[in-house]
Amino acid sequence: MKAKRSEWIESWEIVFPNDANPHGTMFGGRLMAVMDKTAAIAASKFAEKLAVTASTEAMDFMHPVKVGDRIQTLAKVVWVGRTSMVVKVDVYAENPLTHKRVHCTTAHFNFVALDQEGRPATIPELLVETEEERRDFEIAEIVKRKALERKRKILETEKSRQETTDE
């Protein structure tokens, strides 16, 4: 399979009152859903296959998104394995009256490409050419490694608890 470049996928939304808490700021879970959808499009376009979310990594909300704001979501595949990929997602909020734009959050989503039977499928290698792409790739390697470590620790703890319960 030939290596290929990843492209930025962009989406825009307006934050309505039903998207927000009593403080007038967007629910974090609602923002995560928007990010996940944009990330899914980036992953499936890159893989040229359906892709599903395997995990969402740490997400820090740096700036609140307010009712009436326009939010721009940008997603790009920044790391690939054999069947999995890491998608970086940035979110910016823009006030429609002042046009002030602020970076709200960045997160990484792990995706797995699937074949027509729903099994993990191989994906193209990622071309990493620019300094920014190299930096994003290195960060994503850390994200992926930490996600696998977390998964392993959870499974070990669950197994240990199950063995204790069985005694």
N, C-alpha and C positions, 0 to 999 in steps of 0.2 A: 504494500500500500504506500503510495507516494506521500511524503511529508507536505504539509500545507500551512498557510498562514491562518491565523484566527482573525475574525473581524469583530469590531464593536457592534453590538446590537443596542438600539436605543428605543426607549418607550417614554411616553409622557402621560401623566394623569393629573387630574385636579382633585384636591382634597375637599370632600364635602362633609357636612356635619355628622352624617352617619358613619364616617370613617374615623371619628375622633372621640376622645374621652371628655369628661366634664370640664377639663382645663382648656379645651379647644385645640388640643394637639393630637396628631394622628396616632392611632393605636399601633404599637410596635408590631403586633402580629399581622396587622393589615399591611404595613410596609414590607414586612418579610414576605408576605404572599405576592406582592407586586414584584419584589426582587427575585423570588423563586421562578415566577413566570418568565421574566426576561432572561434569567440564567438558563432556563430550560430551552428557550429558543436558541440562545447562543450555543448551547451544548449540542442540540440536535442538528443545527445547521453545520457545525464543525464536523460532527461524526457522520453526517448524512444518514442518520438512523434516529429512531426514537431514543430518548434519553430520560432517565428517571433520577430524581434526587435521592442520593444515598445519605447525605448528612449536610447540615448547615454548621459552619464553624463560628467561632466567637464573633459577636456583632456588638459594637459599642455605638450607642446613639450620641453623636457629638453635638447635634443641634436639633431642636424640636422642629417638626413639620407642622405648620398651623393650618387650620381650616382656611380655604381659599388659596393656599399656595399651589403652585404648579410643581410637580415633582418630575425630574428627569432621572431615569434609571438607565445606566450604561453597564453592559455585561460583555465579558470576553473570556474565552477559554485561555488560560495562562499556563496550564500544565497538563500533560497527558501521560497515561500509562498504557497498558495493553487494551483495557476495556473501559477504564475510568478516566475522568478528567476533572480538573478543578477550574471553576469559573469564578472570576473576580467580578464583583458587582459594586458599583459606586452609585450613590444617590445624592442628588442636589435638589434643594428647594429654591424656588424663585417666587418672590412676592410679585403679584401681577400689577400692583400699583407703582411700586418703587423700582421694580426690576432688579432688586438686590438678590444676589444668588449666593447660597452658602452650601458647603459640603456637609451633608448630614451623617452619612455612614458609609463604610466600606465593609463588605463581608465576602467570604469565600464559601462556595457551595460545591460539594462533591457530587458528581453525576456518574452514572453507569450507562453506557450505550447498550441497547437491546436489539437482538435480531427479531425476525418475524414470529418466532416461537416464544419470545420473551426471555431468552437466555442472553447473558453478557456477550457482546460482540466486539470484535477488534475494531479499532479506530485508527485514523491516520496519525502519523507522528506530527508533532508541532514544530513549525519553523520558528526559531527564536533568533531574531536578527538584530534588533536595536538594544540599546542599553536599558531602556525602560522594560522591554520584553524580558531581558535577562534578569532584571531585578524582580519583576513579577513572578517569573518562573522560580527563582530561588525562594521567594516568600511562600509560594504555593507548595514547593517541596516540603518546607517546614510544616505548613498547614496539613498536608496529606500525611506526613509522618506522625504528627501529633494525633490526628484523627484515628489512625491505625493503632497507635499506642493506647488511646482511650478505649477503643473498642476491645482490644485484647485484655486490658485490665478489668473492664466490666464483665466480659465473658468469664475470666478467671474467678472473679468475685462471685458471680452467679453460680458457677460450678462448685466452688467451695461451700457456698451456702446450701446448695442442693445436697452435697455430700454430708454436711452436718445434719440436715433435716432427715436424711435417710437412715442415720444411725440409730 
